[in-house]
Amino acid sequence: MKYTKNIFGLLMLLSFASVAFGQLTILSGSSQATQYSLVQDIATIVADTLGFKIENKSTNGAADNFNQLVDPKSPYKLAILQADYLYFMKAQDMRVNTEKTKNLKVVVPLGYQQIHLVTKTGRGINGLKDLNGKVVSLGSEDQGTYRTASIIKERSQGNWTAVNTPFEDCFRDLTTDQISAFFIVSSAPIQKLDVDPQSMGVQLSLVPLVNYNDWAKYYKADTIHKSDYKWLDHDVPTFSVPSVLVVNESKLTGNDHDEIMKLKSGMQSKMPELKATGHPQWKKINLQDWDESNWPLYK
């Protein structure tokens, strides 16, 4: 009986080992975020050609991703980040003499995330200057939106009251007038915003963003198109932030390098299928569109 139990225990250990081995986990974001959908597409469309599994791990957002990626006690090696968050943390390293970003490399770029500034129609908010004196949500501190919106407020010298409402609660708080507007940085269309206008209790508007006080110096001019949202009746100028898949080289062991390179080539070879059947963002993604002067690539 003891022998049988030992064999059974060994088989269980081997079973658990087979699950853990041959798998890459990617920290994506909230299950409602575009980043989560992109990783889900990689897990379902690309992984079949790789010889190992891709696990899509939902998180609270870019800050959460970064913290887990750089924490030496955390097992996670790959995460999606907004590039401005990466640059901000690099500057933070320089300010406080730390090295959190030292071993981070960009695996592939994943297109751009548009800056959405959402308000209620009729509020008289037609630009960033109209936020002065208003209560505006920057998102929760775990989300990349919070960092982008904080940068916008600081650089534009905005005189508005910032609150940290999670995106999931922003629509509710806007409806009940607890906030006048909220920021969300994600690739359009954002699933939770893409609702039928007949089912909405209030009419939403996107605030056009223009550059003043040079706040948008390091952002890319972009457009949120009226075709992105059912309730939008015109194109809205904005700016966007690069989204990148990042690896912490200091955590890589064994076959990790080969698997990450297979992931890169697998994504490239499966790009036609990703564009055809995956999230609409894939149609805008060019895996070669990265300037190494901005951040080094993983090779």
C-alpha positions in Angstrom: 0.0 0.0 0.0 2.9 2.4 0.9 4.5 1.6 -2.5 1.2 2.4 -4.3 0.9 5.7 -2.4 4.4 6.7 -3.3 3.8 5.9 -7.0 0.5 7.9 -6.8 2.3 10.9 -5.2 5.1 10.8 -7.9 2.5 10.8 -10.7 0.8 13.8 -9.1 4.1 15.7 -8.9 4.8 14.9 -12.5 1.3 16.0 -13.4 1.8 19.4 -11.7 5.3 19.7 -13.2 3.9 19.2 -16.7 1.4 22.0 -16.1 4.0 24.4 -14.8 6.7 23.5 -17.5 6.4 24.9 -21.0 4.3 27.9 -20.2 4.7 31.6 -20.5 2.6 33.8 -18.3 1.8 37.4 -19.5 0.5 40.0 -17.1 -2.1 41.8 -19.2 -4.6 44.0 -17.3 -8.2 44.2 -16.3 -10.5 41.6 -17.9 -12.3 44.6 -19.6 -9.1 46.1 -21.0 -7.8 45.9 -24.5 -4.5 44.5 -23.2 -6.3 41.5 -21.8 -8.0 40.8 -25.1 -4.7 41.0 -27.0 -3.1 38.4 -24.7 -6.2 36.2 -24.9 -5.8 36.3 -28.7 -2.1 35.3 -28.3 -3.1 32.5 -26.1 -5.8 31.1 -28.5 -4.4 32.0 -31.9 -0.6 32.0 -31.5 0.1 29.5 -28.8 -0.9 26.4 -30.8 2.2 26.9 -33.0 4.7 27.5 -30.2 4.8 24.1 -28.4 4.0 25.7 -25.0 1.1 27.4 -23.4 0.4 31.1 -22.9 -1.3 32.1 -19.7 -3.2 35.3 -19.7 -3.1 36.7 -16.2 -5.5 39.5 -15.4 -4.2 42.3 -13.1 -5.3 45.7 -11.8 -3.4 47.6 -14.5 0.0 48.9 -15.6 1.3 49.9 -12.1 0.3 46.4 -10.8 2.0 44.9 -13.9 5.2 46.9 -13.3 5.4 46.1 -9.6 5.0 42.4 -10.2 7.5 42.4 -13.1 10.3 44.1 -11.1 9.6 42.3 -7.8 12.4 39.7 -7.4 10.0 37.6 -5.3 7.4 37.5 -8.0 7.6 34.7 -10.6 6.3 36.9 -13.5 8.6 37.8 -16.3 6.4 39.3 -19.0 3.9 42.1 -18.8 2.2 44.7 -21.0 3.0 48.3 -20.0 2.2 51.8 -21.3 5.5 53.3 -22.6 4.9 56.6 -20.7 4.7 54.6 -17.5 8.0 52.9 -18.4 9.6 56.2 -19.0 8.3 57.7 -15.8 9.7 54.8 -13.8 13.0 55.2 -15.5 13.1 58.9 -14.4 12.1 57.7 -10.9 15.1 55.4 -10.9 17.3 58.4 -11.7 15.7 60.6 -9.1 15.9 58.2 -6.1 18.9 56.2 -7.3 17.2 52.8 -7.8 17.5 50.3 -10.6 14.0 48.9 -11.1 14.0 49.4 -14.8 17.6 48.3 -15.4 16.7 44.8 -16.7 13.5 45.6 -18.6 13.5 45.2 -22.4 10.7 45.6 -25.0 9.8 42.3 -26.6 7.3 43.8 -29.1 5.2 46.9 -29.5 1.5 46.4 -29.4 0.2 49.5 -31.1 -1.2 52.7 -29.4 -3.7 53.4 -26.7 -5.8 56.4 -27.2 -6.3 59.0 -24.4 -10.1 59.2 -23.8 -11.5 62.1 -21.8 -15.2 61.3 -21.2 -17.9 63.6 -20.0 -21.6 64.1 -20.2 -23.1 66.0 -23.1 -24.1 69.6 -22.1 -21.5 69.9 -19.3 -19.7 72.6 -21.3 -16.4 70.7 -21.2 -14.9 71.2 -24.7 -11.2 71.0 -23.8 -8.7 70.5 -21.0 -9.0 74.1 -19.9 -12.7 73.6 -19.2 -11.8 71.1 -16.5 -10.6 73.8 -14.2 -12.7 73.8 -11.0 -14.2 70.4 -11.8 -13.8 67.0 -10.2 -12.1 64.6 -12.6 -11.2 60.9 -12.2 -7.6 59.9 -13.1 -8.3 56.2 -12.6 -7.0 54.1 -9.7 -3.3 54.2 -8.9 -2.8 50.6 -10.2 -3.8 51.7 -13.7 -1.6 53.2 -16.4 -4.4 55.8 -17.0 -3.6 57.3 -13.6 0.0 58.0 -14.5 -0.9 59.4 -18.0 -3.6 61.7 -16.6 -1.3 62.9 -13.8 1.3 63.8 -16.3 -1.4 65.7 -18.3 -2.5 67.6 -15.2 1.0 68.5 -14.2 2.2 69.6 -17.6 -0.9 71.5 -18.6 -1.0 73.1 -15.2 -4.6 72.1 -14.8 -6.5 73.5 -11.9 -9.0 70.6 -11.3 -9.6 68.3 -8.4 -8.3 64.8 -9.1 -9.9 61.7 -7.6 -8.8 58.1 -8.0 -12.0 56.3 -9.1 -11.4 52.9 -10.8 -12.5 52.9 -14.4 -15.1 50.3 -13.5 -16.9 52.9 -11.3 -16.4 56.0 -13.4 -19.5 55.7 -15.6 -21.6 55.3 -12.4 -20.0 58.4 -10.8 -20.3 60.4 -14.0 -24.0 59.6 -14.1 -24.6 60.6 -10.5 -22.5 63.8 -10.9 -19.9 62.8 -8.4 -17.4 63.5 -11.1 -17.5 65.8 -14.1 -15.3 63.8 -16.4 -12.9 60.9 -16.4 -9.8 59.7 -18.2 -9.2 56.3 -19.6 -6.2 55.3 -21.7 -6.9 52.2 -23.8 -7.2 51.2 -27.5 -10.5 52.2 -29.0 -13.0 50.8 -28.9 -13.1 50.2 -25.2 -15.6 47.4 -24.5 -17.3 49.1 -21.6 -17.7 52.4 -23.4 -19.0 50.8 -26.6 -22.7 50.7 -25.6 -25.9 51.4 -27.5 -26.9 55.0 -26.9 -30.6 53.9 -26.5 -29.6 52.0 -23.3 -27.6 54.8 -21.8 -29.2 56.9 -19.0 -27.0 59.9 -20.0 -25.5 61.0 -23.3 -21.7 60.7 -23.3 -19.2 63.0 -25.1 -15.5 62.7 -25.8 -13.5 65.9 -25.1 -11.2 66.8 -28.0 -7.6 67.1 -26.8 -5.2 69.7 -28.1 -1.7 70.5 -27.0 -1.1 73.5 -24.9 1.7 74.3 -22.4 3.4 71.6 -24.3 1.8 68.8 -22.3 1.6 66.5 -25.3 5.2 66.9 -26.4 6.0 63.2 -26.0 2.7 61.8 -27.1 1.5 60.9 -30.6 -1.3 62.9 -32.2 -4.2 60.5 -32.9 -7.9 60.3 -33.6 -10.8 58.4 -32.0 -13.1 57.7 -34.9 -16.9 58.0 -34.8 -17.0 54.3 -36.0 -15.3 53.3 -32.7 -18.4 54.0 -30.6 -22.1 53.7 -31.3 -22.9 57.0 -29.5 -20.1 59.0 -31.2 -21.2 61.2 -34.2 -17.9 62.7 -35.2 -14.2 62.1 -35.1 -12.4 63.4 -32.0 -8.7 64.5 -31.9 -6.6 63.1 -29.1 -3.2 61.7 -28.4 -2.0 58.2 -27.8 0.5 56.2 -25.8 2.5 53.2 -27.1 1.7 49.9 -25.5 4.6 47.4 -25.2 5.2 43.8 -24.1 8.1 43.9 -21.7 10.4 41.3 -20.2 12.5 41.3 -17.1 15.8 39.8 -18.3 17.0 39.2 -14.7 14.3 36.6 -14.2 14.9 34.5 -17.2 16.2 31.0 -16.7 16.8 27.9 -18.9 14.7 27.9 -22.1 13.1 31.2 -21.4 15.0 33.0 -24.1 14.2 30.5 -26.8 10.5 30.6 -25.8 10.3 34.4 -25.9 11.9 34.4 -29.4 9.5 31.8 -30.5 6.7 33.9 -29.2 7.9 36.9 -31.2 8.2 34.9 -34.4 4.9 33.2 -33.8 3.1 36.5 -33.4 4.6 37.7 -36.6 3.6 34.6 -38.6 0.1 34.6 -37.1 -0.4 38.3 -37.7 -2.8 37.8 -40.7 -5.1 35.6 -38.5 -4.8 38.0 -35.5 -5.9 40.9 -37.7 -8.7 38.9 -39.2 -10.2 37.3 -36.1 -8.7 39.0 -33.1 -9.4 42.3 -31.3 -9.7 45.3 -33.7 -6.4 46.7 -32.3 -4.4 44.0 -34.2 -5.2 45.8 -37.4 -3.2 48.8 -36.2 -0.3 46.8 -34.8 3.1 46.7 -36.5 5.5 44.4 -34.5 8.5 46.1 -36.2 7.4 49.6 -35.2 9.8 50.3 -32.4 12.6 52.8 -32.1 15.4 51.4 -29.9 16.5 54.9 -29.0 13.3 55.1 -26.9 14.0 51.7 -25.1 16.2 48.7 -25.9 14.6 45.7 -27.6 14.9 42.1 -26.3 17.0 40.1 -28.7 
